[in-house]
Amino acid sequence: MELDGRVAVVTGGTRGVGAGIARAFLAAGADVVVCARRPPGAPVASAGRTARFLPVDLREPAAVDDFLAEVARSHGRLDALVNNAGGAPYRLLRDGGPARHARVLELNLVAPLTVSLAAHGLLRAARGCVVMVGSVSATRPSPGTAAYGAAKAGLESLARSMAVEWAPEVRVNTVVPGMVRTELSHLHYGDEQGVAAVGRTVPLGRLAEPGEIGDAAVFLASPRAAYISGASLLVHGGGERPAFLGAATVNGGGSGGGPAVAGGAVVDGARAGVDRDRSGAGGEGPGAGGAAGRTACAPARAADDKEG
């Protein structure tokens, strides 16, 4: 298989998007280590193979060093680091003090930097790669998760600079998910009807599956992407239909493309609301109009606990 003999670490890889990424790497032949603060309810497995779990709090540099030392001792190399862990609770800026918002930045920006720096020597020796898991929140307003969106914007900038500084030995890219359907999607969108209604706001008509984010990460870690570094790969089903199209009274107004997107709070269907326990979690998503929009915007929790 494409990644036979390679070793990959997926932070926050015990559930949600992170587990989807880990399974994609397993299916591609890689030996996979997933980490989080707490063990998964069930082993992360695919194609008859199982990821190894190691506990770590990615916000603790010494713990990160110990974690990567164990990876090196047990596996002898590291070819791909996927910085997936992260997340944030839904909280308006006025409702949280500086310390709470700083915690979101620490989890979603500082922790990936900490892990990447600790892994650099191993990655350089293997001429490996880093894959950051970003978010569409980095490039559009994210009311209710403003610090999260700012952290993800910083993560993309970090990846571009890292790609220049660490070339040619280490490639660095970012996967940018939109809304993703995970086991915690109901916290964002409600029941199956709500999930389907939100999916209709996406040009491709549905939310992504975690494995589809995983496939994009595997591609960026594979030899097929050998000349790709410093790039951001959007995996968002075509993005979001502009809200003004639904309000316009010319050219059919909002007659096509599903319900118009309301201007309410956005949670992140690809990544998410609750403290992903990376420490991490995740899920990004625009609220849809009408009842579906209220369902999507109301939850103060996140989509998939990426754990890390």
Beta strands, then each sheet from edge to edge (+ up, - down):
strand 1: 7-11
strand 2: 31-36
strand 3: 45-46
strand 4: 49-50
strand 5: 52-55
strand 6: 80-83
strand 7: 129-133
strand 8: 171-177
strand 9: 232-235
sheet 1: 5+ 2+ 1+ 6+ 7+ 8+ 9+
sheet 2: 3+ 4-
end
